[in-house]
Amino acid sequence: MTKSKFVIDKLAMLIEQGLISYKDLSSETINVLKSKRDEIIFKMKLTSKEETDILIKRVDSLEKKIEKLEKNSLKKKTTRVKKL
C-alpha cells in the first residue's frame, strides 16, 4: 500500500506543478523509477555506488553508439543489382 501511495503522491505532485504534457510526464516518471531502482540496488549491496555509476556511463555511451549506427544504416542507399 505504501508503494502505491508513493507513486500516486508523485503523480499528483507532477500534475499539480503543471507538468501536463505527455513528454514531460513520461520523462519525470522514468526519472522517479530510475531513482527507485538505484535505491533498491544500493540496499541490496550488489555493487558499490562508484561501480554502478561507471556501468551506467558505459551503458549510456553504448546506447548512443547504437543510435548513431542505426541512423547511419538508415541513410545508406540500397544498390540495385544489374540483371545479366
N, C-alpha and C positions, 0 to 999 in steps of 0.2 A: 504494500500500500504506500509506503513512504517513497519508493522508487517512482511509482506512477504520479504521486503528488508532486515530486520534484520536477518531473517532465512537464506536468500541467502548469506548475508555477512558472517554469521557464518560458513556456509558450505564451502564457498570459502576460508575462512581463514584456515579451517581444511585441505583442500586439498593442499593448499599452504605449510602448515607446514609438509606435508608428511604423514599425518595420512590416509593412503590409505586402510589399511586392514579393513575388514568389522567389526571386533570385536572392534577395537579402535574407528572407526567412530560411531558405534551404541552406545557405552558407552558414548562417548562425546556428542552425540545428546541427549541422555537421561539426562545427567547432565545439559545441557542447558535448556531442557524442565522443569526439576525439579526446577531449579533456577527461571524460569519464573513463575511457579506455586506458589512457595513460595512468590515471589514478589506480585503476584495478591492477595494471601490470606492476606498478611500483609496490602496491600492497602485497602482491604475490612474490615479490623479490625475485622475479625471473631474470631481470637484468638490472644493471645499475643505470642511473639517470644518464650518465655520460655515454654508455654503450647504446642506450635507446636513442639518444639524440643523434649519434653517429649513424645508426641504422636508418633513422627517419630521413636524414640528409641524403644517404645513399639511395634510398627508395625514391625520393623526390627527383634526384638527378637522373635516375634510370627512367622514370616516368616522362621527364622532359625529353630525353633522347628518343624514347619510343614515339612520342607525339611528333617529333621532328622527322623521324624516319617515315612515319605514316603520311605526313604531309608531302614529303619528297616522293614517296611511291605514288601518291595520287597525281602529282604533277607530271610524272613520266607519261609520255605518249606511247600508245601501242603502235607497233610497226606491223605493216601487212606483209605477208609472205607472197612473193611472186609465184604465180602458177606457171608450171612448165608446159 
